[in-house]
Amino acid sequence: MLELIKRKLFKIIFWMFVLIAVPFSILMLVGSQRFEYQAEVKLEATAEAIFPYLHDPDKVTLWQNGVLELKTDGNNFNRPGDTATLRLQGTSGKNSNHAFGMVIKDIFPSTHLITESEADIFKSQSTWELKTFADHSIVRHKVACFYSGVGRFLAPFMTDEAERQMREDLWKLKEVVEAEQGDS
């Protein structure tokens, strides 16, 4: 009887391994997974007033949750090829900050901005599009992330949270820009 239980237990462990470890290992070895996130917001301001908040180191930290600093690398961070380092607050305390490089790939003031960044588990391309109408502007933010390593496994679980955070950040951008417009 004990031998039968051992064999059954071995089979259960073996099939658990096959069903969990093998797919996870394949996922880790196969090419990058691409996930896209997007959000948009309507602001009572012109695109010219909004645009500096997307790349100006002094303004980015005013509205993006978790951004501690955007430090330029000896440039103004306002032309293609300009680089900066983005430092984010980590989730497990003061000493868990994350930093990664950013580069402007394309920029057309008050219309669009494309940046790329890279960390250990992802590469991302962030696209900002601004459209001005008679009495308001629309800001669209799209992020395409290419996950590698353990990020491939975690990415499907982060989609809802990433889009929620993007919406919250855009609402904060709206508050900050509209408050400044009201003060002017």
C-alpha positions as CSV (number, residue, x, y, z in Angstrom):
1,M,0.0,0.0,0.0
2,L,2.8,2.4,0.9
3,E,4.5,1.7,-2.4
4,L,1.3,2.5,-4.3
5,I,1.0,5.9,-2.5
6,K,4.6,6.7,-3.3
7,R,4.1,5.9,-7.0
8,K,0.9,8.0,-7.1
9,L,2.6,10.8,-5.3
10,F,5.6,10.6,-7.7
11,K,3.1,10.8,-10.7
12,I,1.4,13.8,-9.2
13,I,4.7,15.6,-8.6
14,F,5.9,14.7,-12.1
15,W,2.8,16.0,-13.9
16,M,2.8,19.1,-11.8
17,F,6.3,19.7,-12.9
18,V,5.4,19.1,-16.5
19,L,2.3,21.3,-16.4
20,I,4.0,24.2,-14.6
21,A,7.8,24.2,-15.0
22,V,8.0,23.1,-18.6
23,P,5.7,25.9,-20.0
24,F,7.3,28.4,-17.8
25,S,10.8,27.4,-19.0
26,I,9.6,27.6,-22.6
27,L,8.1,31.0,-22.0
28,M,11.5,32.2,-20.6
29,L,13.4,31.0,-23.6
30,V,11.1,32.1,-26.4
31,G,11.4,35.6,-27.8
32,S,10.1,38.7,-26.2
33,Q,6.4,39.2,-25.4
34,R,4.9,42.5,-26.5
35,F,2.2,44.2,-24.5
36,E,0.5,47.5,-25.3
37,Y,-1.1,49.8,-22.8
38,Q,-2.9,53.1,-23.5
39,A,-4.9,55.9,-21.9
40,E,-6.1,59.3,-22.8
41,V,-7.5,62.4,-21.2
42,K,-9.2,65.7,-22.1
43,L,-7.6,68.8,-20.7
44,E,-8.8,72.4,-20.7
45,A,-5.4,73.7,-21.9
46,T,-3.5,74.1,-25.2
47,A,-1.1,71.4,-26.3
48,E,1.7,74.1,-26.0
49,A,0.9,74.4,-22.3
50,I,0.8,70.6,-21.8
51,F,3.8,69.5,-23.8
52,P,6.6,70.6,-21.4
53,Y,5.0,68.3,-18.7
54,L,5.9,65.3,-20.8
55,H,9.6,65.8,-20.9
56,D,10.8,68.7,-18.8
57,P,12.7,67.2,-15.8
58,D,11.2,69.8,-13.4
59,K,7.6,69.1,-14.5
60,V,7.5,65.3,-15.0
61,T,7.8,64.7,-11.3
62,L,4.8,66.9,-10.6
63,W,2.3,64.4,-12.0
64,Q,3.8,61.0,-12.6
65,N,3.2,58.7,-9.7
66,G,6.3,57.1,-8.4
67,V,8.7,59.2,-10.4
68,L,11.3,60.6,-8.1
69,E,13.6,62.3,-10.7
70,L,14.2,62.7,-14.4
71,K,17.9,63.6,-14.6
72,T,19.2,64.7,-18.0
73,D,22.5,63.4,-19.1
74,G,24.1,66.7,-20.1
75,N,21.4,67.8,-22.5
76,N,18.1,69.5,-22.5
77,F,16.1,66.4,-23.1
78,N,14.2,68.1,-25.9
79,R,15.7,66.7,-29.2
80,P,16.0,63.3,-30.8
81,G,18.9,61.4,-29.3
82,D,18.8,63.3,-26.0
83,T,19.1,61.0,-23.0
84,A,18.0,61.1,-19.4
85,T,17.8,58.8,-16.4
86,L,14.4,58.1,-14.8
87,R,14.4,57.2,-11.1
88,L,11.3,55.5,-9.7
89,Q,10.2,54.8,-6.2
90,G,10.3,51.1,-5.5
91,T,7.5,49.3,-3.8
92,S,9.5,48.0,-0.8
93,G,10.8,51.1,0.8
94,K,13.3,54.0,0.4
95,N,16.2,51.8,-0.7
96,S,14.4,50.0,-3.5
97,N,14.5,52.8,-6.1
98,H,14.7,51.8,-9.7
99,A,16.6,53.8,-12.4
100,F,16.8,53.3,-16.1
101,G,17.8,55.3,-19.1
102,M,15.5,57.0,-21.5
103,V,16.2,58.4,-25.0
104,I,14.0,60.6,-27.1
105,K,13.4,58.9,-30.5
106,D,11.2,61.5,-32.0
107,I,9.8,64.8,-30.9
108,F,7.6,67.4,-32.6
109,P,6.8,70.1,-30.0
110,S,3.1,70.3,-29.0
111,T,2.2,67.3,-31.2
112,H,4.0,64.1,-30.3
113,L,6.9,62.7,-28.3
114,I,8.3,59.2,-28.6
115,T,10.8,57.9,-26.0
116,E,12.4,54.5,-25.4
117,S,13.6,53.0,-22.2
118,E,15.2,49.8,-21.1
119,A,15.5,47.9,-17.8
120,D,16.5,44.4,-16.9
121,I,13.1,42.8,-17.7
122,F,11.7,45.1,-20.4
123,K,12.2,47.5,-23.2
124,S,9.5,50.0,-23.8
125,Q,8.5,52.7,-26.3
126,S,6.2,55.4,-25.0
127,T,4.3,57.5,-27.5
128,W,2.5,60.8,-26.6
129,E,0.1,62.3,-29.0
130,L,-1.5,65.7,-28.4
131,K,-4.4,67.3,-30.3
132,T,-5.7,70.8,-29.7
133,F,-9.3,71.7,-30.4
134,A,-11.1,75.0,-30.0
135,D,-11.5,74.7,-26.2
136,H,-9.5,71.7,-25.1
137,S,-6.8,69.3,-25.9
138,I,-6.6,65.5,-25.9
139,V,-3.5,63.7,-24.7
140,R,-3.1,60.1,-25.7
141,H,-0.4,57.9,-24.2
142,K,0.5,54.5,-25.6
143,V,3.2,52.3,-24.2
144,A,4.5,49.2,-26.0
145,C,6.6,46.9,-23.7
146,F,8.7,44.0,-24.8
147,Y,9.2,41.8,-21.8
148,S,12.1,39.3,-21.3
149,G,13.1,37.0,-18.5
150,V,10.7,36.8,-15.6
151,G,8.9,39.8,-17.1
152,R,7.4,37.5,-19.8
153,F,5.6,35.5,-17.0
154,L,4.5,38.6,-15.0
155,A,3.4,40.8,-18.0
156,P,-0.1,39.3,-18.4
157,F,-0.8,40.0,-14.8
158,M,0.3,43.6,-14.9
159,T,-1.8,44.8,-17.9
160,D,-4.8,46.1,-15.9
161,E,-2.6,47.7,-13.3
162,A,-0.4,49.4,-15.9
163,E,-3.4,50.9,-17.7
164,R,-5.0,52.0,-14.4
165,Q,-1.8,53.7,-13.4
166,M,-1.6,55.4,-16.8
167,R,-5.1,56.8,-16.4
168,E,-4.4,58.0,-12.9
169,D,-1.2,59.7,-14.1
170,L,-3.1,61.4,-16.9
171,W,-5.8,62.6,-14.5
172,K,-3.0,64.0,-12.3
173,L,-1.5,65.7,-15.4
174,K,-4.9,67.3,-16.0
175,E,-5.2,68.6,-12.5
176,V,-1.7,70.0,-12.5
177,V,-1.9,71.7,-15.9
178,E,-5.4,73.1,-15.4
179,A,-4.4,74.4,-12.0
180,E,-1.4,76.2,-13.5
181,Q,-3.6,77.6,-16.4
182,G,-6.0,78.9,-13.8
183,D,-3.2,80.7,-11.9
184,S,-2.0,82.4,-15.1
